[in-house]
Amino acid sequence: MTTDAPDDSFHVFDTTLRDGAQREGINLTVSDKLTIARHLDEFGVGFIEGGWPGANPRDTEFFERARAEIDFKHAQLVAFGATRRAGARAEDDPQVRALLDSGAPVVTLVAKSHDRHVELALRTTLEENLAMVRDTVACLRERGRRVFVDCEHFFDGYHANAEYAKQVVRTAYEAGADVVVLCDTNGGMLPAQVHAVVRTVLADTGARLGIHAQDDTGCAIANTLAAVDAGATHVQCTANGYGERVGNANLFPVVAALQLKYGKQVIPAGSLPEMTRISHAIAEVVNLTPSTHEPYVGVSAFAHKAGLHASAIKIDPDLYQHIDPDQVGNSMRMLVSDMAGRASVELKGKELGYDLTGDRELVGRIVEKVKEQELKGYTYEAADASFELLLRDEVQGGGAPRYYRLESWRAIIEDRPDGTHANEATVRLWAKGERVVATGEGNGPVNALDRALRVALERIFPELARLSLVDYKVRILPGTHGTESTTRVLISTSDGTTEWSTVGVADNVIAASWQALDDAYTYGLLRAGVQPSE
C-alpha cells in the first residue's frame, strides 16, 4: 500500500528485477531481489516489476516472500507475464493463473505489436493476436488487477505496419489497460523518431502511453525523455541501466532529469538526495563495480581536473556544474594532476582542511612539485592520500608526519626444483627509538613485503591491525631508452569505514609497491590520530 507517493498522473516504473536481471553477469538470488526491492521502494519508484511468476521457481518464491516480508511504503509490486495462448481461454491459461496467484496488485502483459512477430513467432493470425490481448486484459481486470500492456517491438512494428501496431494499442486500452507501453525492444530508435511516433499514436488512439527503451544506440535515456516530451506519462527503467545486451534506460538519470530539468515531482519529496547511495547499494548487491563516470551518481560526475575549470569553480561552482551535486547525494571533487593550476591546488587544499589562500609562493611550489612528480609517472588524481601527504610535507616545510625511519628493505624470490616459489621479505626500520627487524612470507614479493612491514609495526602501532589492502594495480609506463620502463603502482587501503589510494613509481614493481605501501600506512596512522614518532 503506498503512503507517500506522487499522484498517479506520472509513473516511474522499475524493471531491474525482471529486465535488468537479464544483463550478462547478473544472477540474482531471491534474497538479492528482496534487498533491491527495498532499495527501490526507499527511493520512491511507483512500481517494481518483480519478475515472471510461474515461469521459474525463483520468481514465484520472490512474490511469496515479498508479500510477507516487505511493507512497501511507496511502490506497488508488479507481476510480468504474457497474453493467453492462441486458441485458449484466458481464465484457463496456467500462466495467467500464475499472475493472479502472485498476489501482485498490478500486472504487466507483454503483447505482440509487430505483424511479422505475430505470424512468425506466435504462429497465429493478426485477429487472434488482438483477441489474445483483449481477453487477457479483460480477465485480469475482472479479477481486480490493474493492467499495463507492453507492446513488444512496437517501433519496428509501427514502421512495418503502422495501422496494425496502433490497433494493438487501441485494443489493449479499450479492454481496460491503464497504460499501453511502447517498447523499443531492439533499441534501434533515435529520439526524433520516438517523439514523432509517440505523438502520432497518442493522437490517433487516445490511450495513455508509456515508454520502454533499450540502449542499443546509446539513446535509451534520450528516447525516454523524447517520449515524455511527446506525451508519455509512464517511464520504464532499470537501476544503473542494467539489462539485456547493452542495457535499458537508466532509472537514476531519467528521474533526475524529470525532477530537476522538467520540474516533475515523480518520486517522494526528499528521495532525490538518496539517489547516489541507492545506486551504489544496488551495484553492490548485483556485485558489479559502480561506474565512476555515471551521470549524477558516479564518483567522477562532479570531479574537476583542468586548471581552467578550477579557476571558475573557485569563483562560482555553478559555472562548471549543471546542478548542485548535493541534490542527488553526490559531492564535488577536485583532482590534482599535471594539468592543475593554482586554483585546483587551493580548492583541493581546502577540501583537505588547509587554507592556502594568499600564500602564492606555497601554492606555486606545490603546483610545480605535482607537475615534476607526474612527469616521473606519479598520478595524484587517483591517489588522494599520497597527494595529501605531499601537501602536508610542503605546508610544514618537510615536517610531514613520520612514524618510522626506514633503514632498508629487501625481497627475495626463491625458485625451487619442484617448480614452486618462496617469497620472503625483510624490513629494517626505527620506530619510537627502537630498531626493528622483521621478516614476512607471502604469495608474492609485494605481499611478503606488506607482511614484513606489518610484523615490524603492528606491535608499536596496533592501529595498523584495522587496515587492509583492498586493491592493487600495476601499470608499466613506457621508458625513454630502449627497453627501459617505469612501473607505477596504485594501492587502495581501508580501515573498515573509509578507503584511500596511494601511488608509488620506480624502475621495478617491488620498489614502486614499497612507496605506495609506505604512504598507505603513514596515511592510515594519520587518520587514526596517532602522533608521529620520528
VENBELKA-V205160 format. One record per residue. SS is DSSP state (helix for helix, strand for strand, loop for the rest). PHI is phi in radians with two decimals (* if undefined). Layout:
SS:PHI, SS:PHI
This chain:
loop:*, loop:-1.36, loop:-2.16, loop:-2.60, loop:-1.97, loop:-1.04, loop:-1.15, loop:-1.42, loop:-1.28, loop:-2.51, strand:-1.92, strand:-1.83, strand:-2.01, strand:-1.86, loop:-2.15, loop:-1.02, loop:-1.31, loop:-2.01, loop:-1.27, helix:-1.09, helix:-1.21, helix:-1.46, loop:-1.13, loop:-1.05, loop:1.69, loop:-1.80, loop:-2.47, loop:-1.53, loop:-1.42, helix:-1.08, helix:-1.10, helix:-1.03, helix:-1.12, helix:-1.13, helix:-1.11, helix:-1.11, helix:-1.04, helix:-1.11, helix:-1.08, helix:-1.16, helix:-1.14, helix:-1.09, helix:-1.15, loop:1.85, loop:-1.14, loop:-1.42, strand:-2.47, strand:-2.13, strand:-1.43, strand:-1.53, strand:2.41, loop:-1.97, strand:-1.10, loop:1.63, loop:-1.38, strand:-2.68, helix:-1.06, helix:-1.12, helix:-1.19, helix:-1.06, helix:-1.12, helix:-1.00, helix:-1.12, helix:-1.09, helix:-1.30, helix:-1.08, helix:-1.09, helix:-1.52, helix:-1.89, loop:-2.03, loop:-1.71, loop:-1.12, loop:-1.66, loop:-2.19, loop:-1.72, strand:-1.89, strand:-1.41, strand:-2.14, strand:-1.74, strand:-1.89, strand:-2.86, strand:-1.99, loop:-1.14, loop:-1.01, loop:-1.23, loop:-1.08, loop:1.43, loop:-1.88, loop:-1.67, helix:-0.99, helix:-1.19, helix:-1.74, loop:-1.37, helix:-1.01, helix:-1.33, helix:-1.18, helix:-1.09, helix:-1.13, helix:-1.09, helix:-1.18, helix:-1.18, loop:-1.09, loop:1.39, loop:-1.19, loop:-1.29, strand:-2.22, strand:-2.20, strand:-1.84, strand:-1.81, strand:-1.59, strand:-2.31, strand:-1.34, loop:-2.20, loop:-1.79, helix:-1.00, helix:-1.20, helix:-1.16, helix:-1.06, helix:-1.34, helix:-1.64, helix:-1.56, helix:-1.41, loop:0.98, loop:-2.46, loop:-1.57, helix:-1.12, helix:-1.18, helix:-1.14, helix:-1.07, helix:-1.08, helix:-1.15, helix:-1.08, helix:-1.13, helix:-1.05, helix:-1.14, helix:-1.24, helix:-1.05, helix:-1.09, helix:-1.04, helix:-1.24, helix:-1.14, helix:-1.10, loop:-1.78, loop:1.46, loop:-1.64, strand:-1.43, strand:-2.19, strand:-1.95, strand:-2.04, strand:-1.57, strand:-1.48, strand:-1.15, loop:0.96, helix:-1.09, helix:-1.18, helix:-1.15, helix:-1.13, helix:-1.09, helix:-1.23, helix:-1.43, loop:-2.75, helix:-1.05, helix:-1.15, helix:-1.20, helix:-1.02, helix:-1.20, helix:-1.16, helix:-1.10, helix:-1.07, helix:-1.05, helix:-1.06, helix:-1.12, helix:-1.21, helix:-1.20, helix:-1.36, loop:2.12, loop:-1.14, loop:-1.22, strand:-2.40, strand:-1.96, strand:-1.74, strand:-1.55, strand:-1.82, strand:-1.62, loop:-1.09, loop:-1.51, loop:1.19, loop:-1.70, loop:-1.45, loop:-2.04, helix:-0.95, helix:-1.12, helix:-1.17, helix:-1.07, helix:-1.03, helix:-1.13, helix:-1.21, helix:-1.06, helix:-1.07, helix:-1.18, helix:-1.12, helix:-1.06, helix:-1.20, helix:-1.48, helix:-1.97, loop:1.27, loop:-1.35, loop:-1.35, strand:-1.97, strand:-2.17, strand:-2.35, strand:-2.28, strand:-2.06, strand:-1.49, loop:-1.89, loop:-1.15, loop:-1.75, loop:1.29, loop:-2.08, helix:-1.05, helix:-1.15, helix:-1.09, helix:-1.14, helix:-1.10, helix:-1.22, helix:-1.12, helix:-1.14, helix:-1.10, helix:-1.01, helix:-1.49, loop:2.15, loop:-1.17, loop:-2.19, strand:-2.63, strand:-2.07, strand:-1.86, strand:-2.48, strand:-2.29, helix:-1.04, helix:1.04, helix:1.29, loop:-1.06, loop:2.82, loop:-1.07, loop:0.99, loop:-1.64, loop:1.99, strand:-2.00, loop:-1.06, strand:-1.35, helix:-0.92, helix:-1.26, helix:-1.13, helix:-1.13, helix:-1.12, helix:-1.07, helix:-1.13, helix:-1.11, helix:-1.35, helix:-1.57, helix:-1.77, loop:-1.66, loop:1.26, loop:-1.64, loop:-1.50, loop:-1.79, loop:-2.29, loop:-1.03, loop:-0.98, loop:1.56, loop:-1.45, helix:-1.04, helix:-1.13, helix:-1.55, helix:-1.09, helix:-1.08, helix:-1.05, helix:-1.22, helix:-0.98, helix:-1.24, helix:-1.12, helix:-1.17, helix:-1.05, helix:-1.15, helix:-1.11, helix:-1.45, loop:1.13, loop:-2.13, loop:-1.11, loop:-1.02, loop:-1.16, loop:-1.21, loop:-1.91, loop:-1.21, loop:-0.98, loop:1.23, loop:-1.90, loop:-1.23, loop:-1.16, loop:-1.73, loop:-1.09, loop:-2.25, strand:-1.72, strand:-2.21, loop:-2.09, loop:-1.18, helix:-1.08, helix:-1.09, helix:-1.08, helix:-1.09, helix:-1.06, helix:-1.24, helix:-1.14, helix:-1.06, helix:-1.43, loop:-2.76, helix:-0.97, helix:-1.18, helix:-1.17, loop:-2.26, loop:-2.38, loop:-1.37, loop:-2.52, loop:-1.33, helix:-1.02, helix:-1.05, helix:-1.10, helix:-2.03, loop:1.32, loop:-1.88, loop:-2.56, loop:-1.37, strand:-2.26, strand:-1.80, loop:-1.80, loop:-1.84, loop:-2.65, loop:-1.20, loop:-1.53, loop:-1.23, loop:-1.96, helix:-1.04, helix:-1.09, helix:-1.05, helix:-1.18, helix:-1.07, helix:-1.18, helix:-1.15, helix:-1.07, helix:-1.10, helix:-1.04, loop:-1.62, loop:1.74, loop:-2.03, loop:-1.63, loop:-1.72, loop:-1.05, loop:1.64, loop:-1.70, helix:-1.11, helix:-1.12, helix:-1.13, helix:-1.08, helix:-1.07, helix:-1.15, helix:-1.17, helix:-1.03, helix:-1.15, helix:-1.12, helix:-1.07, helix:-1.12, helix:-1.11, helix:-1.20, helix:-1.20, helix:-1.14, helix:-1.42, loop:2.13, loop:-1.20, loop:-2.42, loop:-1.64, loop:-1.18, loop:-1.80, loop:-2.50, helix:-1.05, helix:-1.14, helix:-1.12, helix:-1.14, helix:-1.11, helix:-1.15, helix:-1.09, helix:-1.07, helix:-1.02, helix:-1.09, helix:-1.24, helix:-1.09, loop:-1.64, loop:1.08, loop:1.55, loop:-1.83, loop:-1.10, loop:-1.03, loop:-2.27, loop:-1.73, loop:-2.76, strand:-2.07, strand:-1.32, strand:-1.67, strand:-2.97, strand:-2.49, strand:-2.63, strand:-2.27, strand:-2.15, strand:-1.97, strand:-1.95, strand:-1.52, loop:-1.95, loop:-1.03, loop:-1.45, loop:1.59, loop:-1.50, strand:-2.27, strand:-2.10, strand:-2.11, strand:-2.36, strand:-2.31, strand:-2.23, strand:-2.14, strand:-2.10, strand:-2.68, strand:-2.05, strand:-2.52, loop:0.92, loop:1.33, strand:-1.99, strand:-1.49, strand:-2.17, strand:-2.11, strand:-2.40, strand:-2.16, strand:-2.46, strand:-2.01, strand:-2.67, loop:-1.50, loop:-2.99, helix:-1.11, helix:-1.24, helix:-1.07, helix:-1.13, helix:-1.15, helix:-1.07, helix:-1.16, helix:-1.14, helix:-1.13, helix:-1.12, helix:-1.02, helix:-1.20, helix:-1.88, loop:-1.12, loop:-1.17, loop:-1.47, loop:-2.16, helix:-1.08, helix:-1.06, helix:-1.18, helix:-1.10, helix:-1.40, loop:-1.48, strand:-2.51, strand:-1.43, strand:-1.90, strand:-2.74, strand:-2.57, strand:-2.23, strand:-2.15, strand:-2.32, strand:-1.61, strand:-1.68, strand:-1.02, loop:-1.50, loop:-1.78, loop:-2.29, loop:0.92, loop:-1.61, loop:-1.12, strand:-2.65, strand:-2.04, strand:-1.87, strand:-1.99, strand:-2.09, strand:-2.03, strand:-2.12, strand:-1.86, strand:-2.23, strand:-2.30, loop:-1.83, loop:1.74, loop:-2.18, loop:-2.33, strand:-1.96, strand:-2.51, strand:-2.15, strand:-2.32, strand:-2.29, strand:-2.40, strand:-2.36, strand:-2.79, loop:-1.50, loop:-2.54, helix:-1.19, helix:-1.25, helix:-1.12, helix:-1.14, helix:-1.14, helix:-1.02, helix:-1.03, helix:-1.16, helix:-1.13, helix:-1.00, helix:-1.12, helix:-1.07, helix:-1.32, helix:-1.08, helix:-1.16, helix:-1.08, helix:-1.18, helix:-1.08, helix:-1.11, loop:-1.35, loop:1.42, loop:-1.32, loop:-1.35, loop:-1.05, loop:-2.03, loop:-2.02
